[in-house]
Amino acid sequence: MTAAEPTLVPSGGAERAVARVVLDSPLPQLDRLFDYAIPPELAGAVVPGVRVKVPFRSAGRLSDAFVVEVGSAGSYEGALSPVDSVVSPIVVLTPEVWRLARAVADRGAGSAIDVLRFAIPGRQARVEKAHLAALTAAPSPDAPAAAPSPEVPDSVPPEPHEGPSPAPHGVGAAVGVGGGVVEGYPAGRWESAIDARARWASAALPGVVECAPGRWVGRWALTLAQAAAHTLASGSSAILAVPDYRDQDQLQTALESLLPAEAIARTDARQSNPDRYRAFLSCLGDEPRVILGTRSAVYAPARRLGLLALWDEGDPLHAEPLAPYAHSRDVALLRQEQSGAALAFLSHSRSTEVERLVEIGWLHDLAPSSPVGPRVIPTVQQAAQDGFAQLARIPSTAWRAAREALDSGPVLVQVARPGYAPVLACQSCGQAARCNRCNGPLGKSSASAVPSCGWCGALAADWHCTHCSGERLRFVSVGAGRTAEELGRAFPGVRVVVADGERPVQEVPAKAALVVATRGAEPITPGGYAAVLLLDGERMLARESLRVGEDCLRWWSNAASLAAPKAPVMLVGVGGPLARALNTWRQADYARGELADRRGLRFPPAVRAGTIVGAAEPVAGAVEGIRGIPGVDVLGPVDAEPGLVRAIVRFDYGSGAAVASALRSAVVQNASTRRKGTPGKGAPRPQPSLRVRFDDPEIF
């Protein structure tokens, strides 16, 4: 090799000091460790976990990388390219996080660097400079000298000890008597499970509580906060992962009522880049912390991790939309297995994935002391006598309940869709109204708005039907805005509040009001709602998805849990097993029945499943490479996108490692054989990339 083309070799070597690095590259064939020589001037700076720059392929071209190991060159006698520079002296990649990233990537047939992009925020130089200055600042002469803390490797669970570990400074006083005791469950069960590093699933207690004067949160948030306070008081860190910012704000409020602010580290994608990096650096310290965040929080570095808890793990927001598409539930399972920390799944309605883990004994079921649910009243086939109530899709029983409840507080009305009228149709022939420019669906954002396209945004002022030439439109589906308008007519003089993605409302006062919210956007109200109306049940269930039943039960359960004690919860237009599970507040029974049905059909989560998408030849090669693995069956390939085909592969959990390895090899081979086309006649065209996704929730 010439000097212009430095030698790069996979890791393995002795005697000469080398750094084994993972390159920040999207190419799947580079998903391995490479050896680089450590120059003498960088001998003390190149340590595992730091960011470095290394030469790659040609002279003058540098690549970002993380140092994973520092060792010797072994038997390799050739010339190694030297590390060019150390970007930062801060160790941002801990051994535990690297092992987790590698395991997540291997399970999903992906690249470890793709996982590290979720786990480690981008570097912020000013924040890093301030952090280093704070670390090197001399302590005050009046301050007592801090006792040196013993070094505990991130990969080793805390050793058993007599009595509780010393709590971080200020935690004991903040928690107070009973502050770290998880209420509502058999005495000491959560605490003993945390101390024993157990794994369990729990049904959350419904209702809202006042965790501090004037600060109300869901009971679930106080449960997790109390569990985290107990973990922190014993000298260990806790990671709490939730679906979105609304849940995160509630949980932070509950935590702040029990713990000092410096003991809580919040990290999520909605933060500014400096704030997120600042929170990440705080997690690298020696003091245990409660780390609160969305799905990326499960990767956070944590000193002496003692508890890893997920709220509402069935929410699709826990699934990462980028490769390798890891779900935070699966990441938490891998991390618990590696670290030995306690693992808890808390929800009002558990998913079939968690139910499967309970049935095989991997998780144990920790039920509340008094599993009493809201007063749910299914209302099927009841016509409202009031005309405006009919327009608002409210049966007579629900209308009367809402009218009576408004005398004592706000009423929550859950609807299926946001907007005003998301779908329109021709009034003459009934065909769906389509944009004359791009053929997208037409909708209205308000009563006076001009219909517009949901795809390109073009206004349809001169719309005409392509089937019958009609020019008048009618509503097909009604959103939160239209529902609020009709409710205002059905309940004159009552304040109407709309809460959805465009109009986020996290709390409403305990005054008479109709709160129209889309699923997942329901605000909190002090003491709970005087009544809850769950509308559009039939429309929610009409969605084509294998998970539609458990999704609807989760949406309804979360909304019903916001009701005040003994307040009516009206489920409109739904009967059968779903209504029975909500009415009896036994959601686990429904998950158990769903799982039994899927076992008979060989559907997830009874088995694992994945998709292979690409050109016909690479997909056929990938399928051929896994056919001999026991417990594997393939559906397809069938046509997918233009020029691409898709195959679905189902396999037993025990075959997951072999299937992932074989498909990863196919992805690497396809990426390695692709060639960029050159100008000119007869130039080879680049092949479409081969995409593999495991555990896609919408395969079936």
C-alpha positions as CSV (number, residue, x, y, z in Angstrom):
1,M,0.0,0.0,0.0
2,T,1.2,3.5,-0.7
3,A,1.2,6.4,1.7
4,A,-1.9,7.8,-0.2
5,E,-3.8,4.7,0.5
6,P,-3.4,3.9,4.2
7,T,-3.8,0.3,5.4
8,L,-7.0,-0.5,7.3
9,V,-7.4,-3.9,8.9
10,P,-10.1,-5.4,11.2
11,S,-9.2,-5.5,14.8
12,G,-6.8,-8.1,16.1
13,G,-3.1,-7.5,16.9
14,A,-0.2,-7.3,19.7
15,E,2.9,-5.2,20.9
16,R,2.4,-1.9,19.1
17,A,-0.2,0.4,20.7
18,V,-3.3,0.6,18.6
19,A,-6.7,2.1,18.9
20,R,-9.6,0.0,17.7
21,V,-12.3,2.3,16.5
22,V,-15.8,2.2,15.0
23,L,-16.1,4.5,12.1
24,D,-19.0,7.0,11.7
25,S,-20.1,5.7,8.3
26,P,-23.4,4.6,7.0
27,L,-21.9,1.8,4.8
28,P,-22.9,-1.6,6.3
29,Q,-19.6,-3.2,5.1
30,L,-17.7,-0.9,7.5
31,D,-19.6,-2.0,10.6
32,R,-16.6,-3.5,12.4
33,L,-13.6,-2.3,14.4
34,F,-10.5,-1.0,12.6
35,D,-7.0,-0.7,14.0
36,Y,-5.1,2.5,14.0
37,A,-1.6,3.2,15.4
38,I,-1.5,5.6,18.3
39,P,1.2,8.2,17.7
40,P,3.5,9.0,20.7
41,E,2.1,12.5,21.1
42,L,-1.4,11.1,21.6
43,A,-0.4,8.2,23.8
44,G,-2.2,9.5,26.9
45,A,-5.2,11.1,25.1
46,V,-6.4,8.1,23.0
47,V,-8.4,6.1,25.5
48,P,-11.6,4.0,25.1
49,G,-14.7,6.1,24.6
50,V,-13.3,9.3,23.2
51,R,-14.1,10.9,19.8
52,V,-11.2,10.9,17.3
53,K,-10.5,11.6,13.7
54,V,-8.8,9.0,11.6
55,P,-7.6,8.8,8.0
56,F,-9.7,6.7,5.7
57,R,-9.0,5.5,2.1
58,S,-7.2,8.5,0.7
59,A,-4.7,11.0,2.0
60,G,-6.3,14.1,3.5
61,R,-9.7,12.4,4.0
62,L,-10.6,12.1,7.6
63,S,-13.5,10.2,9.2
64,D,-15.1,10.6,12.7
65,A,-14.8,7.6,14.9
66,F,-15.2,6.4,18.5
67,V,-12.4,4.6,20.2
68,V,-13.7,1.3,21.5
69,E,-10.6,-0.4,22.7
70,V,-6.9,0.3,23.2
71,G,-4.6,-2.6,22.7
72,S,-1.7,-4.0,20.7
73,A,-1.3,-4.8,17.0
74,G,-0.8,-8.5,17.6
75,S,0.8,-10.5,14.7
76,Y,0.0,-7.9,12.1
77,E,3.4,-6.6,10.8
78,G,2.2,-4.1,8.1
79,A,2.0,-0.3,8.5
80,L,-1.0,1.0,10.3
81,S,-2.3,4.5,9.7
82,P,-2.0,6.7,12.8
83,V,-4.9,8.4,14.6
84,D,-5.0,11.9,13.3
85,S,-6.4,13.7,16.3
86,V,-8.5,13.5,19.5
87,V,-11.7,15.6,19.0
88,S,-12.5,15.7,22.7
89,P,-10.9,14.3,25.9
90,I,-14.4,13.4,27.3
91,V,-15.2,9.7,27.4
92,V,-18.7,9.7,25.8
93,L,-18.9,6.1,24.8
94,T,-19.0,3.9,27.9
95,P,-18.3,0.1,27.7
96,E,-21.9,-0.6,28.7
97,V,-23.4,1.5,26.0
98,W,-21.0,0.1,23.3
99,R,-22.0,-3.5,24.3
100,L,-25.7,-2.5,24.2
101,A,-25.3,-0.8,20.7
102,R,-23.6,-3.9,19.4
103,A,-26.3,-6.2,20.7
104,V,-29.1,-4.0,19.4
105,A,-27.5,-3.8,16.0
106,D,-26.9,-7.6,15.8
107,R,-30.5,-8.3,16.8
108,G,-31.9,-6.1,14.1
109,A,-29.4,-6.9,11.3
110,G,-28.1,-3.3,11.5
111,S,-25.0,-1.2,12.2
112,A,-23.7,-0.3,15.6
113,I,-22.9,3.3,14.5
114,D,-26.6,3.8,13.7
115,V,-27.5,2.9,17.3
116,L,-24.7,5.2,18.6
117,R,-26.2,8.1,16.8
118,F,-29.3,7.7,19.0
119,A,-27.3,7.1,22.1
120,I,-24.7,9.9,21.9
121,P,-25.8,13.5,21.1
122,G,-23.7,15.6,18.7
123,R,-20.8,17.4,20.3
124,Q,-21.4,21.0,21.5
125,A,-18.0,22.6,22.0
126,R,-19.1,25.4,24.3
127,V,-21.1,23.1,26.5
128,E,-18.1,20.7,26.6
129,K,-15.7,23.5,27.5
130,A,-17.9,24.6,30.4
131,H,-18.2,21.0,31.6
132,L,-14.5,20.5,31.6
133,A,-14.0,23.8,33.4
134,A,-16.5,22.7,36.1
135,L,-14.7,19.3,36.5
136,T,-11.2,20.9,37.0
137,A,-12.4,23.8,39.2
138,A,-10.9,23.7,42.7
139,P,-13.3,23.1,45.5
140,S,-14.0,25.8,48.0
141,P,-11.6,25.9,51.0
142,D,-14.6,25.8,53.4
143,A,-16.1,22.8,51.7
144,P,-15.4,19.4,53.3
145,A,-13.2,17.1,51.2
146,A,-15.3,14.6,49.3
147,A,-14.4,11.0,49.9
148,P,-13.1,9.2,46.8
149,S,-15.8,7.0,45.3
150,P,-14.8,3.5,44.3
151,E,-14.5,2.8,40.7
152,V,-17.4,0.5,39.6
153,P,-17.2,-0.7,36.0
154,D,-20.4,0.1,34.0
155,S,-20.7,-3.5,32.9
156,V,-20.8,-5.0,36.4
157,P,-24.0,-4.9,38.5
158,P,-23.6,-3.5,42.0
159,E,-22.4,-6.1,44.5
160,P,-24.8,-7.3,47.2
161,H,-24.3,-5.4,50.5
162,E,-25.7,-5.2,54.0
163,G,-28.3,-2.4,54.2
164,P,-28.9,0.5,51.8
165,S,-26.1,2.3,49.9
166,P,-25.5,5.9,50.9
167,A,-27.8,8.2,49.1
168,P,-26.5,11.1,47.0
169,H,-26.2,14.4,48.7
170,G,-29.6,16.0,49.3
171,V,-31.7,13.0,48.2
172,G,-32.5,11.7,51.7
173,A,-34.0,15.0,52.9
174,A,-35.9,15.5,49.7
175,V,-37.5,12.1,49.7
176,G,-38.6,12.2,53.3
177,V,-40.5,9.6,55.2
178,G,-42.3,7.3,52.8
179,G,-41.3,9.4,49.8
180,G,-39.5,6.4,48.2
181,V,-42.3,4.0,49.1
182,V,-44.3,2.9,46.1
183,E,-48.0,3.3,47.1
184,G,-51.0,1.3,45.9
185,Y,-49.2,-2.1,45.6
186,P,-48.6,-4.8,48.2
187,A,-46.3,-3.3,50.8
188,G,-42.7,-3.4,49.8
189,R,-43.3,-5.4,46.6
190,W,-41.8,-2.7,44.2
191,E,-39.0,-2.0,46.6
192,S,-38.0,-5.6,47.1
193,A,-38.2,-6.2,43.3
194,I,-35.9,-3.2,42.7
195,D,-33.4,-4.4,45.4
196,A,-33.5,-7.9,44.0
197,R,-32.9,-6.7,40.4
198,A,-36.1,-8.4,39.3
199,R,-38.1,-8.1,36.1
200,W,-41.8,-7.4,36.2
201,A,-44.9,-5.9,34.5
202,S,-47.5,-3.9,36.5
203,A,-50.9,-2.5,35.8
204,A,-50.9,1.2,36.5
205,L,-53.4,2.6,39.0
206,P,-56.0,4.8,37.3
207,G,-56.7,8.4,38.4
208,V,-54.8,11.6,39.0
209,V,-53.1,12.7,42.2
210,E,-51.8,16.0,43.6
211,C,-48.0,15.3,44.0
212,A,-47.3,18.9,45.2
213,P,-49.6,21.9,46.0
214,G,-51.4,22.7,42.8
215,R,-49.4,20.1,40.7
216,W,-51.5,17.2,39.4
217,V,-50.2,14.1,37.6
218,G,-51.4,10.7,36.6
219,R,-51.1,8.0,39.3
220,W,-48.7,6.1,37.1
221,A,-46.3,9.1,37.1
222,L,-46.2,9.1,41.0
223,T,-45.6,5.3,41.0
224,L,-42.5,5.6,38.7
225,A,-41.3,8.7,40.7
226,Q,-41.5,6.8,44.0
227,A,-39.7,3.8,42.5
228,A,-37.0,6.0,41.1
229,A,-36.6,7.8,44.5
230,H,-36.2,4.4,46.2
231,T,-33.5,3.4,43.7
232,L,-31.6,6.7,44.0
233,A,-31.8,6.5,47.8
234,S,-30.1,3.1,47.7
235,G,-27.2,4.6,45.7
236,S,-28.1,3.5,42.2
237,S,-29.3,5.3,39.0
238,A,-32.7,4.9,37.4
239,I,-33.7,5.3,33.7
240,L,-37.4,6.2,33.0
241,A,-38.5,6.1,29.4
242,V,-41.9,7.4,28.2
243,P,-43.5,7.8,24.8
244,D,-43.7,11.6,24.4
245,Y,-43.2,15.0,26.0
246,R,-46.7,15.1,27.7
247,D,-45.8,12.0,29.7
248,Q,-42.3,13.3,30.3
249,D,-43.6,16.6,31.7
250,Q,-46.0,14.7,34.1
251,L,-43.2,12.4,35.3
252,Q,-40.8,15.3,35.8
253,T,-43.4,17.0,37.9
254,A,-43.8,13.9,40.1
255,L,-40.0,13.5,40.3
256,E,-39.5,17.1,41.4
257,S,-41.9,16.6,44.2
258,L,-39.6,13.9,45.7
259,L,-36.1,14.7,44.5
260,P,-33.8,17.7,44.2
261,A,-33.5,19.1,40.7
262,E,-29.8,18.2,40.4
263,A,-30.6,14.5,40.8
264,I,-32.8,14.5,37.7
265,A,-31.4,14.5,34.1
266,R,-33.9,15.1,31.3
267,T,-33.0,14.2,27.8
268,D,-35.2,14.2,24.7
269,A,-35.2,15.3,21.1
270,R,-37.3,18.4,21.8
271,Q,-34.4,20.0,23.8
272,S,-32.0,22.3,22.1
273,N,-28.7,20.6,21.1
274,P,-26.7,22.3,23.9
275,D,-29.3,21.4,26.5
276,R,-29.4,17.8,25.3
277,Y,-25.7,17.5,25.3
278,R,-25.4,19.1,28.7
279,A,-27.9,16.6,30.1
280,F,-25.9,13.7,28.5
281,L,-22.7,14.9,30.1
282,S,-24.3,15.0,33.5
283,C,-25.2,11.3,33.1
284,L,-21.5,10.5,32.7
285,G,-20.7,11.7,36.2
286,D,-20.0,9.6,39.3
287,E,-23.2,10.6,41.1
288,P,-26.3,8.4,40.5
289,R,-29.1,10.1,38.8
290,V,-32.7,9.6,37.6
291,I,-32.5,9.9,33.8
292,L,-35.8,10.8,32.3
293,G,-36.5,10.8,28.5
294,T,-38.2,9.4,25.5
295,R,-37.1,6.3,23.6
296,S,-33.5,7.3,23.3
297,A,-33.2,7.4,27.1
298,V,-32.8,3.6,27.3
299,Y,-29.3,4.1,25.8
300,A,-28.2,6.8,28.3
301,P,-25.0,6.1,30.3
302,A,-25.9,5.5,34.0
303,R,-23.7,5.1,37.0
304,R,-24.6,1.9,38.8
305,L,-27.8,1.4,37.0
306,G,-30.4,0.0,39.4
307,L,-33.7,0.4,37.7
308,L,-34.9,0.6,34.0
309,A,-38.6,1.4,33.7
310,L,-40.8,2.0,30.7
311,W,-44.2,3.6,30.8
312,D,-46.9,2.5,28.2
313,E,-44.5,0.4,26.2
314,G,-47.3,-0.5,23.7
315,D,-47.3,3.1,22.4
316,P,-45.8,3.1,18.8
317,L,-43.7,6.2,19.7
318,H,-41.4,3.7,21.5
319,A,-40.4,2.3,18.1
320,E,-37.5,4.0,16.4
321,P,-38.4,4.9,12.8
322,L,-34.7,4.7,11.6
323,A,-32.5,1.6,11.1
324,P,-32.1,-0.7,12.9
325,Y,-35.7,0.2,14.0
326,A,-35.2,-0.9,17.6
327,H,-38.2,-0.7,20.0
328,S,-37.3,0.7,23.4
329,R,-38.9,-2.4,25.0
330,D,-36.4,-4.7,23.2
331,V,-33.5,-2.4,24.0
332,A,-34.5,-2.4,27.7
333,L,-34.6,-6.2,27.7
334,L,-31.1,-6.4,26.2
335,R,-29.7,-3.8,28.6
336,Q,-31.3,-5.5,31.7
337,E,-29.7,-8.8,30.6
338,Q,-26.3,-7.1,30.3
339,S,-26.4,-4.9,33.4
340,G,-28.5,-6.9,35.8
341,A,-30.6,-3.9,36.7
342,A,-34.2,-4.2,37.7
343,L,-36.7,-3.9,34.8
344,A,-40.3,-2.7,35.1
345,F,-43.0,-2.2,32.4
346,L,-45.9,-0.1,33.7
347,S,-49.1,0.6,31.7
348,H,-52.9,0.7,31.9
349,S,-53.1,-1.8,29.1
350,R,-50.2,-4.1,28.4
351,S,-49.1,-5.1,24.9
352,T,-49.2,-8.7,23.6
353,E,-45.4,-8.6,23.6
354,V,-45.3,-8.0,27.4
355,E,-48.0,-10.6,27.9
356,R,-45.9,-13.2,26.1
357,L,-43.0,-12.4,28.4
358,V,-45.2,-12.8,31.4
359,E,-46.6,-16.1,30.2
360,I,-43.1,-17.6,29.5
361,G,-42.0,-16.5,33.0
362,W,-39.4,-13.9,31.8
363,L,-41.4,-11.2,33.6
364,H,-43.6,-11.7,36.7
365,D,-46.9,-9.9,37.2
366,L,-47.0,-7.4,40.0
367,A,-50.7,-6.4,40.5
368,P,-52.0,-3.5,42.5
369,S,-53.4,-4.1,46.0
370,S,-56.9,-3.0,44.9
371,P,-57.3,-3.3,41.2
372,V,-60.4,-1.1,40.9
373,G,-60.9,0.6,37.6
374,P,-63.1,3.5,36.4
375,R,-66.8,3.2,36.0
376,V,-67.0,2.3,32.3
377,I,-70.5,2.2,30.6
378,P,-70.6,0.8,27.1
379,T,-73.3,2.4,24.9
380,V,-74.2,0.6,21.7
381,Q,-77.0,1.4,19.3
382,Q,-78.5,4.3,21.1
383,A,-79.9,7.3,19.2
384,A,-79.7,10.7,20.8
385,Q,-83.0,12.7,20.9
386,D,-81.3,16.0,20.6
387,G,-80.4,17.0,17.0
388,F,-77.1,18.7,17.8
389,A,-76.1,15.7,20.0
390,Q,-76.8,13.4,17.0
391,L,-74.4,15.6,14.9
392,A,-71.8,15.4,17.6
393,R,-72.2,11.5,17.5
394,I,-73.3,11.3,21.2
395,P,-75.9,8.7,22.2
396,S,-78.7,9.8,24.6
397,T,-77.2,8.1,27.6
398,A,-73.8,9.7,27.1
399,W,-75.5,13.1,26.4
400,R,-77.3,13.0,29.7
401,A,-74.2,11.9,31.6
402,A,-72.2,14.8,30.1
403,R,-75.0,17.3,30.9
404,E,-75.1,16.2,34.5
405,A,-71.3,16.0,34.9
406,L,-70.8,19.6,33.6
407,D,-72.4,20.8,36.9
408,S,-69.4,19.5,38.8
409,G,-66.4,19.9,36.5
410,P,-64.9,19.4,33.0
411,V,-65.9,16.6,30.6
412,L,-63.4,14.9,28.4
413,V,-64.4,13.9,24.8
414,Q,-62.0,11.7,23.0
415,V,-62.2,11.6,19.2
416,A,-60.4,9.6,16.5
417,R,-58.9,12.3,14.3
418,P,-57.6,15.9,14.5
419,G,-58.6,18.7,12.2
420,Y,-62.1,19.8,11.1
421,A,-63.1,17.5,8.3
422,P,-60.1,15.4,7.3
423,V,-61.9,13.5,4.5
424,L,-64.5,14.9,2.0
425,A,-66.6,13.2,-0.7
426,C,-68.7,14.2,-3.6
427,Q,-72.3,14.9,-2.5
428,S,-73.8,13.5,-5.7
429,C,-72.0,10.2,-6.2
430,G,-70.2,9.7,-2.9
431,Q,-66.8,9.2,-4.4
432,A,-63.9,10.4,-2.3
433,A,-62.9,14.0,-3.3
434,R,-59.5,14.1,-4.8
435,C,-57.1,16.9,-5.7
436,N,-57.2,17.8,-9.4
437,R,-53.5,18.4,-9.3
438,C,-52.0,15.4,-7.5
439,N,-55.0,13.2,-6.7
440,G,-54.5,13.5,-3.0
441,P,-57.4,13.5,-0.5
442,L,-59.3,16.8,0.1
443,G,-60.2,18.1,3.6
444,K,-61.2,21.2,5.4
445,S,-59.4,22.8,8.3
446,S,-62.4,24.9,9.5
447,A,-66.0,25.6,8.6
448,S,-65.1,28.6,6.5
449,A,-61.9,27.3,5.0
450,V,-61.6,26.4,1.3
451,P,-61.0,22.6,0.8
452,S,-57.4,21.8,0.4
453,C,-55.2,18.8,-0.5
454,G,-53.7,16.8,2.3
455,W,-50.7,16.0,0.1
456,C,-49.7,19.1,-1.8
457,G,-51.7,21.7,0.1
458,A,-53.3,23.1,-3.1
459,L,-56.6,24.9,-2.6
460,A,-59.6,23.3,-4.4
461,A,-61.7,26.4,-4.9
462,D,-62.9,25.2,-8.4
463,W,-63.1,21.5,-7.6
464,H,-65.3,19.3,-9.6
465,C,-65.8,15.5,-9.3
466,T,-64.1,13.5,-12.0
467,H,-66.8,10.8,-11.9
468,C,-70.0,12.8,-12.1
469,S,-68.8,16.4,-12.5
470,G,-70.5,17.3,-9.3
471,E,-69.3,20.5,-7.5
472,R,-70.7,20.1,-4.0
473,L,-68.8,18.3,-1.1
474,R,-69.9,16.5,2.0
475,F,-68.1,15.4,5.1
476,V,-67.0,11.7,5.4
477,S,-65.1,11.9,8.6
478,V,-65.3,14.5,11.4
479,G,-62.2,15.7,13.3
480,A,-61.7,17.3,16.7
481,G,-62.5,20.8,15.3
482,R,-65.9,19.8,13.8
483,T,-66.8,17.8,16.9
484,A,-66.0,20.9,19.1
485,E,-68.2,23.0,16.9
486,E,-71.2,20.6,17.2
487,L,-70.7,20.1,20.9
488,G,-70.8,23.9,21.3
489,R,-74.3,23.8,19.8
490,A,-75.4,20.8,21.8
491,F,-74.2,22.4,25.0
492,P,-74.8,26.1,24.6
493,G,-72.9,28.4,27.0
494,V,-70.3,25.8,27.9
495,R,-66.6,26.5,27.2
496,V,-65.1,24.1,24.6
497,V,-61.4,23.4,24.6
498,V,-59.6,21.5,21.7
499,A,-56.4,19.6,22.5
500,D,-54.5,17.9,19.6
501,G,-51.1,18.0,17.9
502,E,-51.6,21.5,16.5
503,R,-53.1,22.9,19.8
504,P,-51.3,21.2,22.6
505,V,-53.0,21.6,26.0
506,Q,-51.5,19.8,29.0
507,E,-53.8,20.9,31.8
508,V,-57.2,22.4,32.1
509,P,-58.8,24.0,35.2
510,A,-61.4,22.1,37.3
511,K,-64.3,24.2,35.8
512,A,-67.2,23.3,33.6
513,A,-65.9,22.8,30.1
514,L,-66.0,20.3,27.2
515,V,-62.4,19.2,26.4
516,V,-62.3,17.6,22.9
517,A,-59.0,15.7,22.5
518,T,-57.5,13.4,20.0
519,R,-56.1,10.1,21.3
520,G,-53.0,10.6,23.3
521,A,-53.4,14.4,23.7
522,E,-55.8,14.4,26.6
523,P,-54.9,17.1,29.2
524,I,-54.8,16.6,33.0
525,T,-57.4,18.3,35.2
526,P,-57.2,18.6,39.0
527,G,-59.1,15.8,40.7
528,G,-60.0,14.2,37.4
529,Y,-62.8,14.7,34.8
530,A,-66.4,14.6,35.9
531,A,-67.1,12.4,32.9
532,V,-65.3,10.9,29.9
533,L,-66.9,10.2,26.5
534,L,-65.0,7.9,24.2
535,L,-66.4,8.6,20.7
536,D,-65.5,7.2,17.2
537,G,-64.9,3.7,18.6
538,E,-66.1,2.0,15.4
539,R,-64.0,4.3,13.3
540,M,-60.9,3.6,15.3
541,L,-61.4,-0.2,15.0
542,A,-61.9,0.1,11.2
543,R,-58.1,0.7,10.8
544,E,-56.5,-2.2,9.0
545,S,-53.8,-3.4,11.4
546,L,-53.1,-6.6,13.4
547,R,-52.7,-4.4,16.5
548,V,-55.8,-2.3,16.1
549,G,-57.6,-4.0,19.1
550,E,-54.9,-3.6,21.6
551,D,-54.1,0.0,20.3
552,C,-57.7,1.0,20.9
553,L,-57.9,-0.6,24.3
554,R,-54.7,1.3,25.3
555,W,-56.1,4.7,24.0
556,W,-59.4,4.2,25.8
557,S,-57.7,3.0,29.0
558,N,-55.4,6.0,29.2
559,A,-58.3,8.4,28.6
560,A,-60.5,6.6,31.1
561,S,-57.8,6.7,33.8
562,L,-58.2,10.5,33.8
563,A,-61.7,10.3,35.2
564,A,-62.5,11.3,38.8
565,P,-63.4,8.5,41.2
566,K,-66.8,7.0,40.3
567,A,-67.2,9.4,37.3
568,P,-68.9,7.8,34.3
569,V,-66.8,6.7,31.3
570,M,-69.0,6.3,28.3
571,L,-67.6,4.0,25.5
572,V,-69.7,4.8,22.4
573,G,-70.4,2.3,19.7
574,V,-68.2,-0.6,20.8
575,G,-69.1,-4.0,22.3
576,G,-67.6,-7.5,22.6
577,P,-64.3,-8.4,24.2
578,L,-62.9,-4.9,24.0
579,A,-65.8,-3.3,25.8
580,R,-65.8,-6.1,28.4
581,A,-62.0,-5.7,29.0
582,L,-62.4,-2.0,29.5
583,N,-65.6,-2.3,31.6
584,T,-64.0,-4.9,34.0
585,W,-60.6,-3.1,33.8
586,R,-58.9,-6.5,33.0
587,Q,-56.9,-5.5,29.9
588,A,-54.5,-8.3,30.5
589,D,-57.3,-10.8,29.7
590,Y,-57.7,-9.3,26.3
591,A,-54.0,-9.4,25.6
592,R,-53.9,-13.0,26.7
593,G,-56.7,-13.9,24.3
594,E,-55.1,-12.0,21.4
595,L,-51.8,-13.8,22.0
596,A,-53.5,-17.2,21.9
597,D,-55.1,-16.3,18.6
598,R,-51.8,-15.2,17.1
599,R,-50.1,-18.4,18.2
600,G,-52.6,-20.3,16.1
601,L,-52.0,-18.1,13.1
602,R,-48.2,-17.8,13.6
603,F,-48.4,-14.0,13.9
604,P,-46.2,-11.7,16.0
605,P,-45.4,-11.7,18.8
606,A,-45.9,-15.5,18.9
607,V,-43.1,-15.5,16.4
608,R,-40.8,-12.8,15.2
609,A,-41.2,-11.3,11.7
610,G,-39.3,-9.1,9.3
611,T,-39.4,-7.6,5.9
612,I,-36.8,-7.8,3.1
613,V,-37.2,-5.1,0.4
614,G,-35.1,-4.6,-2.7
615,A,-34.6,-5.6,-6.3
616,A,-35.8,-9.1,-7.1
617,E,-32.3,-10.7,-7.4
618,P,-30.9,-9.5,-4.0
619,V,-34.1,-10.3,-2.2
620,A,-34.2,-13.8,-3.7
621,G,-30.5,-14.3,-2.6
622,A,-31.3,-13.1,0.9
623,V,-34.3,-15.4,1.1
624,E,-32.3,-18.4,-0.1
625,G,-29.7,-17.7,2.6
626,I,-32.2,-18.2,5.4
627,R,-34.4,-21.1,4.1
628,G,-32.4,-23.8,5.8
629,I,-32.6,-22.2,9.3
630,P,-35.1,-24.2,11.5
631,G,-38.3,-22.4,12.3
632,V,-38.2,-20.1,9.3
633,D,-41.0,-19.6,6.7
634,V,-41.1,-17.0,4.0
635,L,-44.1,-15.2,2.5
636,G,-43.6,-13.8,-1.0
637,P,-41.8,-12.0,-2.6
638,V,-44.5,-9.8,-4.0
639,D,-44.3,-6.4,-5.8
640,A,-43.9,-3.5,-3.4
641,E,-42.6,-0.1,-4.7
642,P,-41.9,0.4,-8.4
643,G,-39.0,-1.8,-9.3
644,L,-38.8,-3.4,-5.9
645,V,-40.2,-6.6,-4.3
646,R,-40.9,-7.4,-0.7
647,A,-40.7,-10.7,1.2
648,I,-41.9,-11.4,4.7
649,V,-39.9,-13.8,6.9
650,R,-41.3,-15.3,10.1
651,F,-39.1,-17.2,12.5
652,D,-39.0,-18.5,16.0
653,Y,-37.2,-16.5,18.7
654,G,-34.5,-19.1,19.1
655,S,-33.6,-18.7,15.4
656,G,-33.4,-14.9,15.7
657,A,-29.6,-14.7,15.9
658,A,-29.0,-17.0,12.9
659,V,-31.6,-15.1,10.7
660,A,-30.3,-11.7,11.6
661,S,-26.7,-12.8,10.8
662,A,-27.7,-14.3,7.5
663,L,-29.7,-11.3,6.4
664,R,-27.0,-8.9,7.6
665,S,-24.5,-10.8,5.4
666,A,-26.9,-10.3,2.5
667,V,-27.1,-6.6,3.1
668,V,-23.3,-6.2,3.3
669,Q,-22.8,-8.3,0.1
670,N,-25.4,-6.2,-1.8
671,A,-23.8,-3.0,-0.6
672,S,-20.3,-4.2,-1.5
673,T,-21.3,-5.2,-5.0
674,R,-23.2,-2.0,-5.9
675,R,-21.4,0.3,-8.3
676,K,-22.1,3.9,-9.0
677,G,-22.9,4.4,-12.7
678,T,-20.5,6.4,-14.9
679,P,-21.6,8.7,-17.7
680,G,-21.6,7.1,-21.1
681,K,-23.5,4.5,-23.0
682,G,-23.7,1.1,-21.4
683,A,-22.7,2.3,-18.0
684,P,-23.9,-0.1,-15.2
685,R,-26.8,1.2,-13.2
686,P,-26.6,1.1,-9.4
687,Q,-28.7,-1.5,-7.8
688,P,-31.4,-0.5,-5.2
689,S,-30.2,-1.1,-1.7
690,L,-31.4,-4.1,0.2
691,R,-33.4,-3.1,3.3
692,V,-34.2,-5.4,6.2
693,R,-36.5,-4.5,9.1
694,F,-37.3,-6.8,12.0
695,D,-40.4,-6.6,14.2
696,D,-42.2,-4.0,12.1
697,P,-45.6,-3.5,14.0
698,E,-47.5,-2.9,10.7
699,I,-46.3,-5.9,8.7
700,F,-49.7,-7.6,8.9
